[in-house]
Amino acid sequence: MADVTQEERERAAQHELPEPDAAREWLESMMLIRRFEERAGEMYAKAKVGGFLHLAIGEEATIVGAVRAMRDEDYLISTYRSHGHALSRGADRNKVMAELFGRESGVSHGRGGSMHMFDLENRFMGGYGIVGGNLPLAAGMALSSDYRGTEEVTLCVFGDGASNQGTFGETLNLAALWDLPVVFMVTNNQFGMGTAIERHSAVTDLHRRGDGFGVPGMRCDGMDVLDTYYVIGEALKKAREERQPVLVEAITYRFRGHSMADPEEYRTKEQVAEWRKKDPIEVFARKLEEEGILEEGEAEKMDAAVVKSIDEAVRFADKAKFPPPESLYDDIYVLGDQVKGWYSVDERSAGVHPGEKERELSDKERGPTDAYGDAVEQASREDLGLEKASDQAQAEDDEAEEAEKD
């Protein structure tokens, strides 16, 4: 099992606490993620949440420490274990819960669910279900920031399993080659799904795996919100000011299984209990009490208030409406104003148009209801210029037949 060194522990012990109000906010944010995840698990068991559900219980310090080191204008892109990132970045907890419920008022209007929530307003660029699939996207965001001459930095979060994907090496190589302002944060929670890191990675010090690509590595105690904050802050500064991509390994642990469907047969209860002694919320709360920032019993009151807000989020989500069936084709895909392009084709009626325009068409404009009817086929052929080509080909064939007769 990976663990931080004695030297790293001593370094972490020297970190200064943030201002009292900020320290309380950090603790409250970690509590929010914990209680949100616990309730999400309960709702999944009650079939209120569909699909897959991956909880980050135990990884709260990794999330909050990293996000609090970012600037508002920075970009964050995550994996399928992304509820905490969305919440910590500023997404409304009611809307995040509604997204899990698949409701229209969710952050992705019920389209993304647990693994694919997105919040552009807070520059949370989404969770992604493809392991390692977010790495090249992060490089693209950093390339955009660099091209536009901004000071934005992209923080890309992924798991230890993703470090074995081909996208890892390819992306780190390009990031170093092009001097991109991006920080790659590998959340080493000891297991790629159900496979221990010693069994899936020849090099278990993951922060060293960028050396061969020209990406320097750093490591932090992901169970310590302060150490995570300072190390990620240093990495972001390096990427922002020196245009040097950095790979940071956060040593952490998930207290629950890979997903709600995980029987957890690959690890012992004793091992989990040992890691629970490092619970990031309890450790940080004790530290704040020792430093006189929290009064005795104040942490419990904060936690109770968070639980109450999560109760409200569940009520909000449960009362919210599902997306209407006729919105199925809305917002499928469209290029923005910067690049002109076609909408994705909605084939419910003739012609090329975005799905959300379907309900605005008249009966005459809509044509046959058969999505693959003659009108649709005709319109598609005309849009693609196939009719003219077909007529020309037919004329050439006719000429050839006449020549053979002669």
N, C-alpha and C positions, 0 to 999 in steps of 0.2 A: 504494500500500500504506500502511495506517495504521502509525504508529510513534509512540513516545513522544517528547516534546520534550526539548530540552536542559535546560530548567528541571526537568522531571519526573525526568530522569536524576540531576541534582544533588540533588534531594530524596531520591531513593532511596538515594544514596550515603551520606546522613547517618543512615540508620536504624540503630538499635542492634540487635545480635544478641541473641537470647533467651539464657537460661541455657544453659551447655554441654550439659546432658542434653537440653534441649528442642531445641537446634539439631541434635544428632545424630538425634533422633527425627524431625524434619522431613525431614532428608536421607534417612533410612531409609524414610520414608513415600513420598517421591518415587521412590526406587528400587523400592519394592514395586509401585507403580502401573506403572512402566515395564516391569519384568520380567513382571508379571502380564499386561499388555497384549500384550507380545511373545509370550508363551506361548499366550495366547488366540488370537492370529492363527495360530500354528502348529497349534493344535487345530482351528481352523476349516478350515484347508487339508486336514486329515486327516479331515474330516467328523465330528468329534466334537461340534462345535458347529453347530447348525442355525439357520435363519432368517438374519437380518442381524447384522453385527458392526461396530460403530463404535468405533474405537480413539482414545484421547486421548494418544497418544505425542507429547510436546512440550509438553503443557499441564499437566504435573504441578505446576508452581509455582502456577498459577492455582487448582488444586484444593486443594492442601495449605495454601497461604497463606490462602485464604478459610475453609476449615473450621477451621483452628487459631484463627482470630479469633472463632469462635462459642463460645457457652456450651453446656453439655450439654443444657440445657432448650430450646434453640432448635431450630427445624425447618429442614430442608434438603430442597428439591425440585429435581429435575434434569431432564435431557432423556434422549434415547436413548443419549447418550455418557456413561454413568453409572457404569461399573465403579469408576473411581477415587474418585468421591464416596462410594460405599458403603464401600469399603475405608478411606478416610481418616476416615470418620465412625465406624468401629469394627466394621464387619461382618466376620465370620470369613472369612478368605481361602479356606478349604476350601469353605465354603458358597456363596461367591460363584462359585467355579469350578464347583461342582456345579450351580448354577443355569444357567450357560452350557451345561452338558451336558444340561440338562433333567431332572435327577434329583430325587427326592423329598426328599433332604436339602439341597437348595438353599435360599437365603434366602426364596424364594417357592414352595418345594416343587415346583420344576420348571415352574411355571405361567407365569412371566414371561419367562424366558430373558434374553438380553442387554439388551433395551431396556426391560424392565418389572420390574426387581428392586426389592425393597421391604424395609425393615428398621425396623419400628416401634420396636423396643427402643432403637435408637440415633437415633430421630427422623429417619431418612432416609425421606422420604415418597414415594420412588419415582422411577424414570425414566419418561419418557413419550414415546411414538413420534409423537404428533401435534405438529408444529412449532407452538410458541406455546400449546399446550394446557395447559401447566402454569401459565401466568401467572394465569388466573382462580382456579385451585385455590389458589395461593399467597396470593392476596388473601383467599380464604375462610378459610384457616388463620390469617392475621393478624387477621381479623375475630373469629374465635373467641377468640384470645388476648386481644384488646382487650376483648371482651364479658365475659370471665371475670376481667378485671382483673389479668392476670399481666404479668411482664416478658419474656415470650418474644418473640423476633423470628423471622420467617421469612426465610430466604435463598433466593431463587428464581434458579436458574441457567438461562440459555438462550443460544442462538447468535445471531450477527449476522443470519442469515436470518429468525429469529423476530421481529426488531424491525420487520419489514414486515407482519406479520400484524395483522388487525384487533383481535385480543385484546390486543395490546401497548398501543394507545392507550386502549382501553376499560378495561383493568385499571389502568393508571397513573392515569387520571382518577378512578376510584372510590377508589383507594388514597389519593390526595391529598384527595379530597372528604371521606372518612371518617377521615382521620388514622390510617391503619393502620401498625402496626409491621412494615414489610416492606422488605427491600433487594432490588432487582432487579439481578442481575449478568449483564450481557451479555458472553459470552465471544467476543470478536471475534478469531476465528482466520483472518480475511481472506477466507473463502469461505463463501457459503451454498450448500452442496453443492459444485457445480463452478463457481459464478458468483462472480467477484471482487466485493468490496464496492463498488468504484467503479461496477460495472455494475448493481447491484441496489439501491443506496441513494443518493438525491440528497444526503443529509447523511451524510458518512462519519465525522464525529465523533459517534459514537452516544450518548455520554453527554450530549449537548446535546438529544437528541430528547425528553427529558422536560420541558423548560422550558415548553412550551405547555400541559402538563397539570398544572403546579404541583409537579413532582417534580424537585428539584435533582440535578445530575449531577456525578460525580467520575470520574477516570480513574487507572488504575494500570498498571504494567508487569507484565503477566501472565507474563513470562518470569523475573521476579524474585520469589521467594517472600516476601522481606522486604517489598517494596513492596506486594505484594498483601495481606499480613497487616495492615499498618498502615492502608492505605486502607479495606479492608473493615471493619477494627476501628472506624475513625472513623465509617463509614456505619452500622454496627450500633449504635453508641453514640447516634447522632443519632436513629435509628428507635426505640430503646428508651426514651430519656429524653425526647425531644421529640415523640414520636409523629409523626415526619416520614418518609414514605417516601423512599428515595434510589435513584437509578439509578447504578450503577458500571459503567464499561466497562473490561474487562481486555484489553489488547493482547497477543495471544499468537499461536501458530502450531501447526498440527498437522503433524507430520513425515510422517505417512501419509495416505492418501486419505480421502475422506469416509467410505467404508465399505470392507470387504474386496473389494467388487465394483467399486471405482472404478479405472479405468485411468489417472487423473490426466493427462489430455491437456490440461488447462487451465492448467498451470503448468510451468515449466522445472526441470530438475534443478539448474541453477545457483542459482535462487531458493531452492529448498529447502536447498541447501548453505550459502547465506549465512545463513539463519535458524538452521541447526544450529550455527553458531558461538556462538549465544546459548543453547545447551542449558542449561536451568535446573538440571539435576542437576550437570553438570560445573562450571558457574559457582559454584554454592553450595558444592560440595565444595572448590574452590580457595580460596574465601573463608574457609572454616573452617580450612583448613590454614594460610593466611596469618595468621590470628588465633590460631593455636596451639591451637585446640579439637580438631583432628584431627591425629594423628601421621602421618608419611609411611607410606603403604600401608594406613592404617586404612580408608579409603573402599573400597578393593578388597576388604578382608575383610568389610565390611558388605554389600557387593554380593553376594559369594559366599554369605553366609548367607541373604540374601533369595532368591537363585536356588534354594538348597536347599529353602527353605520352599515355593516355588512348585512344585518337583518333587513335593513331598508333597501339595500341593493337587490336582495333576493326578491323582496316584494315588488320592487320596480320591474325587475326582469320578468317575473311571473305574470304580471298584468299587461306587459307590453304585447303588441300585436306581432304576429308573424308577417313576413313579407308577403304581399298578395301574389297569387299564382301568375297574374299577368305581368309581373315585374321580372319574370324568369330571365329574360334576355337583356335586362337593363344593365348598362355599364359593363358589358362583357369585355370590351377592349376598345380603346380609342387613343390615338396619339394626341398630344397636347398642342397648344397654340404655337409652340416653338418649331415643331416639325409637322408639316401638313401631311395627312395620310387618310386612308379609308377607315371607316368604322367597320367593326366586325359585322358580318352579314347576318341579318335576322331573316330567316327564310319562311316566316309565317305568312308573308305576303310578297307580292312581286316587288322587285327593285332593291337597290342597296340602301339601307338606312339603319340607324342605330335602333336597338330594341325599344328604348323608351319612347321613340316616335311612333311605334306601332299603334298605340291607343289613340293617337291624334289623327290617324288616317280615316278618310271617309270610306264607305262601303265600296264605292267605285274605285278609289285608289287602292284599297286593300286587295281586290281581286278575289280569286278562288281561295278557299280556306285550306285546301290541300297544299302543304308546304312544298311539295315536290310536283305541283301541277304544271300544266303547260305554260301558264303565264310566268311562273317563277323561272322555269327553264329558259323561256324566251328572253326574259329580262336579263338573266344572268349571261346568256350568250351575247346579247347586245352590249352589256356592260364590258364584257371581255373582248369585244370586237370579233367574235367568232362568226357572226352571221355573214359579214362581208367576206371573211376568209373562206367560209363554206361556199358562198356563191361563186367566188373566183375559182375555187378548186373544182366545182361542178362544171363550170364553163371550160376549164382546161381538159377535163375528162371527156366532155362532149366533142371538143375539137380533136382529141386523140382518136375517138371512135370514128369520126368522119374521115380522118386521114387513113385509118386502116381499111375502111370500105373502098376508098379510092384506090 
